[in-house]
Amino acid sequence: MLESGHNTQNARQLLVMMERIRAFEEHAILAAERDRLVLGAIHPSIGQEACAAGVMAHLNRTDILLSTHRGHGHTLAKGADPLAMMRELLGRTGGCCGGKGGSMHIADFGVGMLGANGVVGANITIAAGAAHGIKILGQDHIVVDIFGDGAANRGPFLEGINWASVFELPILFVCEDNQYSATTRTGSVTGGPGVAARAEALGLRATQVDGNDAEAVARVSGEIIARLRGGGGPEFLHAVTYRHTGHTSFDPATYRPEGEAVKEIAASDPIARQRAALLAMGLGQDVLDGIHTAAQAEMERVLKDAAATPFPPDEAAFADVQDIGSPMQEAY
């Protein structure tokens, strides 16, 4: 967790985490595209690292996290082992879900990460249920649920946030708004003043933040999480960011206006902005280069080790699978 107050060490920690997230995803893309080691799609969060680093910096191991199909960064920032994560993406033994969940359903209960979700918006109602369980049990930890702007146009958004509001649950809903719902500009299919207004209409305190500014995300989310730990009800954070890649690693994103991505990346890349901030604080360029090099080297080792790990034995396919028999016996 970040220390209280603002200092160079906190700013450095944010950069370290963002560099690690980006390096992990860059190597995951290499595994998928160059080496064909990933069966299925990779949904990168490159460009959105500030949300993961800033919000997760204030969570304890026992706090609960739920995420989207674009959840590698959130999972890593929550404390998951990158080697177990990469093994999971490659379907290998030692993956954090036994190699069965893959990229879109990555989870690690050991660090409170209940899972990413391939169904857009489904994590919102799951998160509300987790928060309700915490309240019933009288526990003191909280839930953070991260979803994209496209999820706000699906039913679980209304259901989950309404439930959290009615029962005053200890949960922070984070809309990581990268402005695109898969291949469609979200604003073109969204009515009304936006996602934050919808949350406010359901009784939540809503805060908006520049989702590409790691310092701002960390500061604002820290204030909200402190209120939740103090007994406050659910809150909503709208973080506007930008996805550098297409919807998946194979998507060329030709639906975006020509030049848009180049302009956005040049102006708002969260890692570049954090590096500039640290330079202004007096940190040397050699230190920043060292952080980048260390992250790349770490994830290069992770991918190499994961690729060398064997696949699970065939009999493992039916382990951890619940089978209570035919429901017809009870239903009819």
ZASE-857724 format. One record per residue: x, z, y negated of N, C-alpha, C in turn; residue in one letter. Coordinates in steps of 0.001 Angstrom, whole numbers, padded with zeros to 6 digits, always signed. Each point is the difference from the previous one (the first is absolute). Layout:
N
XZYXZYXZYA;...
This chain:
332
+000835+000000+001199-000835+000000-001199+000868+000000-001247M;-000539-000553-001084+000722+000017-001262+000035+001405-000569L;+001059+000300-000714+000074+001261-000715-000989-000031-001161E;-000409+001192-000469-000905+000046-001144+000719-000501-001241S;-000774-000672-000858+000588-000537-001218+000693-001324+000246G;+000480-000591-001071+000646-001315+000076+001502+000166-000101H;+000726-000606+000905+001447+000015-000098+000573-001224+000711N;+001302-000197-000170+000645-001167+000583-000069+000011+001520T;+000072+001198+000599-000053+000094+001447-001338-000501+000537Q;-001075+000391-000658-001322-000488+000409-000084-001521-000108N;+000502-000520-001117-000032-001446-000214+000831-000721+001052A;+001105+000589+000362+000864-000583+001030-000702+000011+001356R;-000678+001094+000325-000730+000090+001261-001062-001091+000105Q;-000669-000270-001104-001016-001052+000009+000629-001353+000297L;+001141-000276-000614+000669-001278+000244+000464-000099+001445L;+000572+001071+000527+000472-000007+001388-001139-000362+000951V;-001156+000625-000205-001132-000272+000887-000496-001433-000156M;-000097-000484-001226-000465-001366-000197+000959-001010+000613M;+001300+000233-000127+000986-000898+000604-000135+000014+001522E;-000228+001180+000577-000150+000097+001455-001259-000730+000464R;-001092+000154-000743-001243-000687+000360+000196-001511-000034I;+000599-000482-001071+000173-001446-000122+000939-000534+001082R;+001062+000729+000256+000939-000439+001030-000667-000027+001372A;-000820+000997+000274-000718+000022+001286-000877-001236+000139F;-000753-000307-001051-000915-001131+000089+000735-001341+000025E;+001083-000096-000724+000789-001236+000051+000522-000252+001412E;+000419+001063+000667+000497-000164+001362-001144-000206+000991H;-001157+000575-000275-001170-000268+000841-000398-001467-000102A;+000085-000560-001202-000316-001422-000191+001013-000870+000744I;+001273+000381-000053+001013-000731+000762-000330+000027+001488L;-000407+001162+000488-000341+000126+001413-001167-000895+000373A;-000950-000139-000924-001186-000805+000276+000286-001492-000130A;+000681-000397-001065+000138-001411-000322+001233-000644+000634E;+001120+000688-000082+001246-000596+000501+000146+000164+001509R;-000285+001216+000462+000283+000319+001397-001232+000005+000898D;-001191-000143-000591-001250-000016+000759-000124+001229+000903R;+000400+001147-000522-000040+001235+000759-001307+000762-000187L;-000772-000382-001017-001267+000676-000286-001140-000902+000437V;-000854+000512+000860-001173-000749+000433-001175+000433-000873L;-000423-000868-000887-001033+000370-000956+000528-000079-001413G;-000872+000270-000938+000344-000166-001413+000674+001236-000581A;+000886-000257-000944+000583+001054-000835-000620-000146-001382I;-000552+001078-000528-000582-000002-001344+000931+000804-000915H;+000899-000672-000706+000988+000725-000799-000622+000664-001239P;+000627+001086-000413-000386+000652-001252+001107-000138-001028S;+000822-001033+000149+001110-000214-000932-000556-000208-001410I;+000478+000812-000931-000516+000007-001362-000908+001183-000274G;-000425+000692+001052-000940+001114-000150+000640+001343+000355Q;+001330+000032+000053+000691+001195+000487-000177+001225-000874E;-000267-000194-001293-000112+001151-000904-001169+000897+000371A;-001082-000583+000490-001166+000803+000400+000356+000905+001170C;+000644-000577+001016+000376+000784+001172+000972+001116-000366A;+001061-000353-000715+001023+000990-000341-000545+001076-000935A;-000773-000408-000996-000488+000947-000997-001020+000978+000529G;-000946-000487+000798-001052+000879+000528+000534+000880+001116V;+000727-000598+000955+000473+000773+001160+001002+001080-000380M;+000648-000147-001142+001002+000978-000420-000581+001392-000165A;-001320+000108-000134-000628+001301-000248-000716+000556+001229H;+000126-000662+001135-000712+000443+001189+000892+000816+000927L;-000607+000965+000652+000669+000769+001031-000199-000698+001342N;+000790+000405+000970-000115-000589+001335-001402+000194+000584R;-000630+001134-000297-001319+000298+000565-001141-000684-000737T;+000264-000552-001176-001045-000758-000698-000304-001269+000789D;-001204-000488-000148-000471-001146+000780+000033-001273-000844I;+000424-001085+000631+000038-001307-000649-000737-001022+000840L;-000775-000848-000652-000558-001202+000631+000314-001183-000886L;+000178-001159+000640+000474-001156-000753-000711-001276+000444S;+000441-001098-000590-000568-001315+000241+000810-000760+001043T;-000388-001253+000241+000792-000872+000863+001362-000304-000621H;+000188+000346-001268+001271-000203-000709+000644+001376-000178R;+000276+000687+001119+000330+001420-000089+001397+000431+000365G;+000934-000941+000177+001352+000411+000395+000623+000949-001014H;-000112-000349-001292+000637+000810-001035-000567+001398-000065G;-001312+000122+000109-000625+001324-000037+000471+000850+001178H;+000077-000629+001179+000396+000725+001209+001438+000479-000093T;+000879-000877-000450+001406+000371-000142+000165+001103-001032L;-000690-000122-001131+000111+001002-001062-000597+001340+000417A;-000930+000001+000949-000582+001257+000493+000958+000738+000918K;+001059-000685+000423+001021+000666+000803+000188-000539+001393G;-000648-001109+000336+000142-000569+001334+001405-000551+000220A;+000421-000009+001246+001313-000512+000386-000034-001528-000018D;+000878-000643-000785-000044-001461-000084+000297-000699+001322P;+000824+000601+000854+000276-000613+001295-001252+000003+000872L;-000721+001117+000016-001257+000053+000757-001008-000986-000569A;-000008-000159-001326-000905-000968-000624+000364-001428+000394M;+001295-000342-000044+000412-001358+000337-000247-000284+001480M;+000252+000991+000837-000312-000173+001424-001492-000262+000193R;-000809+000666-000784-001443-000226+000081-000357-001435-000359E;+000578-000506-001068-000273-001378-000416+000431-001001+001070L;+001051+000351+000741+000516-000892+001032-000618+000270+001368L;-000908+000999+000079-000667+000309+001259+000901+000635+001035G;+000981+000783-000439+000998+000537+000919-000242+001473+000338R;+000666+000427+001068+000001+001410+000371+000538+000818-001178T;-000605+001153-000225+000444+000838-001105-000638-000322-001325G;-000893-000996-000012-000768-000261-001217-000890+001181-000305G;-000311+000218-001262-000737+001208-000362-001422+000019+000553C;-000493-001134+000505-001272-000034+000730+000207-000583+001395C;+001201+000164+000519+000290-000506+001327+000086-001508+000082G;+000116-000658-001157+000053-001449-000025-001355-000664+000102G;-001072+000783-000118-001354-000538+000190-000752-000254-001300K;+000422+000627-001073-000724-000139-001264+000470-001173-000824G;+001314-000207+000007+000559-001081-000790-000049+000270-001483G;+000151-001048-000788+000131+000119-001446-001252+000535-000673S;-001155-000552+000326-001222+000340-000744-000614+001333+000398M;+000453+000590+001107-000584+001260+000449+001083+001056+000211H;+001043-000097-000785+001113+000931+000145-000448+001402-000396I;+000431+001002+000771-000393+001380-000251+001115+000917+000487A;+000018+001200-000538+000940+001023+000465-000620+001348-000303D;-000695+000558+000977-000682+001277-000202+000990+001119-000297F;+001239-000165+000444+001001+001033-000212+000327+000236-001458G;-000248-001005-000852+000234+000170-001435-001311-000054-000780V;-001120+000125+000719-001297+000015-000667-000540-001371-000354G;+000599-001053+000531-000464-001358-000265-000986-000392+001099M;-001303+000057-000312-001025-000263+001000-000167-001478+000303L;+000577-000859-000802+000007-001400+000378-000316-000965-001112G;+000606-001174+000138-000433-001157-000770-001239-000542+000701A;-000655-000990-000589-001244-000491+000591-000159-001477-000289N;-000252-000770+001039-000184-001430-000165-001360-000389-000532G;-000941+000957-000041-001338-000260-000530-000025+000462-001454V;-000170-000939-000921+000079+000327-001426-001062+001033-000387V;+000442+001110-000552-000892+001049-000457-000322+001053+001039G;+000275-000263+001275-000374+000952+001050+000720+001336-000146A;+001209-000025-000555+000750+001238-000165-000648+000953-000994N;-000873-000502-000869-000605+000861-001030-000928+001023+000631I;-000840-000432+000923-000912+000946+000649+000747+000908+000969T;+001043-000525+000642+000807+000856+000882+000659+001109-000814I;+000508-000367-001165+000652+000979-000868-000983+001067-000471A;-001215-000417-000346-001014+000968-000411-000301+000967+001145A;-000048-000525+001213-000222+000871+001159+001133+000984+000195G;+001239-000458-000164+001150+000893+000132-000044+001100-001052A;-000343-000375-001236-000075+000987-001082-001115+001004+000253A;-001119-000479+000565-001098+000921+000301+000418+000992+001086H;+000747-000499+000978+000506+000882+001040+000911+001085-000567G;+000869-000396-000933+000891+000969-000645-000805+001076-000721I;-001058-000416-000694-000817+000967-000737-000728+000942+000950K;-000563-000525+001056-000725+000833+000968+000935+001029+000633I;+001221-000415+000307+000960+000891+000639+000665+000956-000984L;-000229-000204-001292+000592+000867-001007+001495-000179-000153G;+000494-001184+000283+001430-000271-000106+000377-000334-001440Q;+001300+000102-000299+000420-000153-001392+000674-001333-000295D;+000056-000929+000977+000614-001279-000315-001050-000989-000497H;+000465-001171-000391-000871-000985-000632+000111-001342+000711I;-000858-000926-000416+000015-001360+000549+000264-000987-001126V;+000823-000995+000281+000178-001140-000901-000404-001256+000768V;-000879-000777-000604-000466-001235+000625+000321-001174-000917D;+000761-000959+000513+000414-001150-000797-000669-001260+000536I;-000589-000759-000899-000657-001246+000386+000182-001012-001120F;-000318-001257+000293+000178-001053-000988-001248-000272-000805G;+000137-000863-001004-001124-000317-000876-001123-000724+000735D;+000344-000748+001037-001039-000678+000762-000931+000964+000716G;+000511+001174+000357-000810+000986+000719-001131+000540-000856A;+000146-000070-001321-001041+000524-000893-001286-000812+000084A;+000065-001195+000567-001189-000833+000154-000599+000091+001400N;+000431+001004+000750-000535+000201+001344-000754+001333+000076R;-000904+000081+000941-000863+001171+000121+000693+001337+000137G;+001087+000107+000784+000646+001307+000165+000470+000626-001307P;+000264-000821-001011+000411+000547-001297-001092+000925-000547F;-001221-000489-000053-001123+000809-000483-000244+001192+000906L;-000014-000227+001301-000315+001068+000943+001024+001129-000040E;+001286-000371+000064+001044+001011+000061+000155+000781-001289G;-000016-000706-001132+000191+000682-001278-001224+000837-000352I;-001175-000489+000315-001208+000784-000239+000032+001283+000823N;+000392-000094+001261+000061+001180+000868+001000+001023-000554W;+001155-000482-000418+001016+000892-000546-000494+000687-001264A;-000765-000738-000815-000532+000571-001231-001049+001061+000278S;-000918-000310+000887-001102+000931+000312+000534+001323+000550V;+001012-000085+000865+000512+001210+000655+001282+000538-000634F;+000396-000578-001144+001143+000485-000772+001241+000163+000876E;+000400-001089+000613+001079+000030+000978+001379-000127-000649L;+001015+000562+000646+001365-000010-000554+000715-001324+000293P;-000387-001048-000708+000529-001321+000297+000289-000797-001267I;+001116-000712+000036+000354-000935-001064-000160-001413+000546L;-000900-000754-000596-000167-001409+000330+000900-000812-000935F;+000829-000848+000573+000909-000828-000788-000338-001464+000246V;-000427-000693-001048-000204-001448+000109+001289-000673-000440C;+000717-000560+000958+001241-000718-000270-000397-001448-000276E;-000243-000278-001247-000631-001248-000445+001047-001074-000255D;+000225-000870+001005+000956-001084-000186-000657-001278-000514N;-001294+000109-000342-000769-001028-000703-000454-001168+000870Q;+000359+000053+001307-000434-001052+000911-000613+000611+001254Y;-001171-000496+000376-000627+000361+001273+000356-001105+000983S;+001060+000233+000758+000561-001027+000881+000397-001207-000843A;-000804-001071-000013+000364-001213-000736-000899-000257-001203T;-000789+000989-000384-000967-000166-001086+000298+000968-001137T;-000006-000480-001226+000167+000881-001155-001167+000971-000035R;+000280+001288+000091-001055+000993+000164-000991-000011-001156T;+000491-000191-001205-000886+000002-001161-001073-001066+000061G;+000277-001077+000726-000964-001096+000070-001183+000304+000917S;+000119+001044+000804-001089+000345+000930-000444+001452-000173V;+000268+000560-001180-000329+001402-000258-000840+000125-001259T;-001172+000604+000128-000860+000204-001150+000268+001323-000692G;-000405+000092-001243+000114+001262-000732+001376+000241-000574G;+000197+001187-000577+001252+000310-000703+001181+000338+000894P;-000197+000076+001310+001152+000211+000865-000086+001213+000895G;+001065+000160+000815+000001+000995+001062-000010+001434-000536V;+000705+000270-001087+000030+001360-000543-001384+000420-000492A;-000727-000940-000616-001355+000299-000468-000927+000320+001163A;+000198-000665+001112-000819+000296+001175+000262+001416+000496R;+001263+000391+000028+000334+001359+000427-000592+001033-000950A;+000084-000261-001290-000571+000920-000985-001515+000107+000153E;-000653-001115+000337-001447+000013+000186-000405+000889+001170A;+000933+000199+000940-000267+000862+001147+000469+001434-000241L;+000424+000278-001229+000325+001375-000366+001453+000384+000082G;+000901-000958+000247+001413+000320+000110+000698-000153-001349L;+000966+000847-000240+000901-000177-001128+000942-001148+000336R;+000039-001026-000830+000801-001189+000273+001119-000135-001023A;+001196-000315+000480+001174-000193-000843+000590-001368+000297T;+000391-000712-001044+000634-001294+000182+001481+000092-000360Q;+000837-000730+000743+001435+000084-000211+000632-001359+000280V;+001123-000243-000636+000797-001194+000276+000631+000187+001375D;-000512-000704+000992+000473+000175+001362+001365-000570+000285G;+000629-000618-000979+001370-000496+000152+001017+000914-000684N;-000474+001088-000565+000854+000978-000668+000070+001241+000885D;+001067+000119+000778+000114+001097+000955-000064+001364-000670A;+000614+000104-001192-000008+001275-000724-001428+000387-000381E;-000766-000972-000491-001371+000281-000409-000870+000361+001195A;+000156-000734+001099-000779+000304+001199+000325+001397+000496V;+001269+000351+000031+000408+001325+000466-000549+001100-000906A;+000058-000219-001300-000482+001017-000936-001508+000208+000123R;-000746-001091-000027-001462+000098+000024-000490+000518+001344V;+000547-000534+001104-000443+000463+001307+000376+001459+000218S;+001139+000425-000555+000385+001401+000109-001000+000917-000685G;-000480-000424-001159-001004+000801-000719-001306+000081+000787E;-000413-001130+000565-001250-000024+000771+000127+000852+001249I;+001093-000146+000727+000189+000751+001238+000071+001496-000276I;+000585+000382-001121+000024+001419-000373-001416+000530-000210A;-000855-000815-000604-001397+000431-000187-000710+000130+001348R;+000264-000937+000908-000617+000084+001322+000448+001263+000729L;+001277+000299-000067+000509+001202+000673-000549+001265-000642R;-000399-000118-001257-000582+001147-000691-001489+000165+000249G;-000549-000823+000873-001414+000142+000339-000904-001018-000647G;+000579-000972-000694-000816-001020-000642-000617-000959+001003G;-001049-000674-000436-000688-000956+000856+000732-001324+000067G;-000599-000993+000616+000665-001291+000203+000293-000708-001322P;+001087-000763-000022+000360-000782-001177+000373-001420+000432E;+000094-000858-001004+000224-001424+000247+001137-000487-000885F;+000937-000733+000591+001121-000568-000748-000020-001510+000167L;-000064-000699-001125+000005-001464+000014+001368-000463-000472H;+000798-000532+000931+001369-000421-000292+000084-001525+000080A;+000202-000638-001128+000065-001460-000046+001424-000455+000264V;+000147-000855+001015+001325-000453+000402-000048-001501+000253T;+000996-000526+000717+000011-001444+000275+000753-000249+001291Y;-000590-000778+000859+000576-000349+001295+000933-001196-000168R;+001279+000167+000310+000963-001080-000194-000204-001147+000974H;-000443+000320+001203-000124-001005+001050-001449-000452+000133T;-000224-000858+000968-001364-000358+000350-000675+001130+000760G;-001207-000267+000463-000766+001016+000727+000751+000471+001241H;+000624-000927+000717+000873+000320+001115+001372-000602-000277T;+000949+000314+000854+001346-000527-000208+000046-001514+000155S;-000986-000581+000679-000021-001447+000209-000827-000739-001060F;-000643+000744-000885-000903-000585-000991+000786-000450-001237D;+000005-001288-000341+000748-000471-001174-000679+000309-001325P;-001218+000536+000039-000727+000423-001209-000197-001132-000997A;-000342-001167+000488-000230-001145-000879-001281+000127-000811T;-000818+000984+000302-001231+000250-000746+000276+000679-001339Y;+001201+000506-000201+000323+000627-001280+000405-001071-001006R;-000354+000190-001266+000385-000984-001024+001509-000212-000015P;+000410-001213-000225+001422-000316-000016+000726+000839-001052E;+001068+000624+000415+000821+000798-000902-000436+001439-000147G;-001189+000347+000499-000503+001369-000182+000918+001021+000666E;+000343-000232+001269+000812+000960+000727+001372+000182-000653A;+000616-001100-000411+001319+000071-000640-000067+000854-001263V;-001031-000217-000780-000172+000749-001246-000242+001483+000270K;-000887+000294+000945-000336+001391+000303+001203+000751+000566E;+000720-000644+000897+001154+000655+000614+001074+000292-001045I;+000233-000956-000886+001012+000194-001046-000373+001137-000939A;-001291+000153-000252-000444+000986-000981-000244+001382+000588A;-000368+000066+001296-000522+001281+000473+000522+000467+001347S;+001056-000603+000521+000519+000460+001283+000355+001482-000085D;-000590+000841+000855+000193+001456-000153+001431+000456+000244P;+000699-000660+000906+001375+000399+000266+000899-000358-001175I;-000173-001200-000553+000792-000389-001171-000266+000937-001175A;-001258+000380-000164-000344+000909-001112+000632+001371+000203R;+000014+000488+001237+000589+001313+000250+001512-000031-000147Q;+000613-001080+000396+001441-000138-000214+000333+000036-001491R;-000795-000727-000785+000226-000024-001443-000170+001394-000598A;-001006+000729+000497-000241+001358-000503+001178+000912+000326A;+000552-000135+001189+001126+000839+000390+001266-000356-000765L;+000180-001288-000263+001136-000395-000840-000108+000639-001375L;-001204+000024-000549-000229+000606-001309+000243+001506+000032A;-000169+000619+001163+000248+001439+000142+001481+000302+000177M;+000824-001070+000176+001433+000207+000127+000560-000170+001395G;-000855-000365+000967+000496-000235+001348+000767-001327+000025L;+001124-000027+000678+000842-001189-000002-000538-001121+000884G;+000387-001234-000351-000422-001161+000786+000519+000091+001430Q;+001183+000590+000174+000559+000136+001343-000861+000902+000868D;-000603+001026-000600-000886+000893+000753-001260-000746+000416V;-000559-000777-000926-001204-000776+000317+000285-001021+001094L;+001150-000677-000090+000367-000966+001025+000187+000689+001350D;+000536+001211-000032+000199+000759+001232-001310+000365+000668G;-001015+000351-000799-001323+000325+000539-000594-001216+000703I;+000125-001155-000655-000522-001238+000583+000727-000347+001301H;+001322+000082-000025+000800-000347+001178-000303+000926+001165T;-000152+001288-000298-000285+000978+001061-001350-000268+000647A;-001000-000356-000804-001330-000284+000542+000030-001236+000890A;+000689-001032-000448+000098-001220+000792+000743+000251+001312Q;+001076+000762-000068+000768+000296+001210-000815+000829+000978A;-000752+000964-000523-000847+000825+000863-000995-000855+000771E;-000696-000877-000703-001047-000775+000655+000557-001132+000865M;+001215-000445-000299+000655-000958+000893+000270+000659+001349E;+000475+001267-000047+000228+000754+001241-001311+000241+000727R;-001035+000338-000768-001306+000275+000593-000519-001215+000770V;+000076-001176-000611-000495-001211+000660+000845-000321+001230L;+001300+000142-000117+000882-000280+001139-000321+000925+001162K;-000150+001295-000280-000287+000969+001056-001388-000225+000602D;-000974-000329-000855-001360-000231+000495-000043-001226+000900A;+000698-001061-000393+000004-001229+000793+000688+000206+001343A;+000924+000967+000070+000713+000289+001248-000761+000963+000897A;-001099+000533-000496-000807+000952+000770-000904-000748+000977T;-000111+000466+001241-000839-000710+000978-001490+000129-000299P;-000770-000919+000540-001452+000100-000071-000472+001105+000929F;-001153+000585-000278-000525+001037+000890-000302-000585+001379P;+000024+000835+001048-000367-000492+001334-001481-000379+000039P;-000366-000882+000917-001371-000490+000084-001012+001131+000145D;+000360+001031+000758-000961+001086+000244-000322+000801-001257E;+000827-000138-001031-000266+000712-001255-001195-000584-000749A;-000434-001188+000382-001113-000650-000704-001273+000833+000055A;-000162+000781+001071-001238+000767+000161+000190+001485-000312F;+001181+000371-000451+000221+001378-000455-000611+000165-001379A;-000452+001189-000308-000572+000325-001314-001282-000775-000282D;-000659-000508+001024-001247-000732-000171-001134+000828+000578V;-001015+000238-000803-001113+000829+000452-001018-000860+000741Q;-000433+000464+001170-001014-000700+000783-000958+001040+000558D;-001203+000038-000521-000985+000981+000464-001041-000650+000901I;+000281-001218+000444-000929-000677+000876-001009-000823-000759G;-000900-000605+000703-001006-000867-000616-000996+000805-000799S;-000244-000372-001254-001016+000722-000801-001402-000220+000533P;-000200-000995+000817-001345-000285+000538-000521+001156+000838M;+000916+000749+000605-000422+001104+000836-000706+001095-000784Q;+000389+000134-001264-000612+001018-000856-001084-000552-000881E;+000114-001265-000349-000922-000575-000984-001299-000501+000612A;+000015-000300+001295-001198-000585+000590-000447+000786+001230Y;
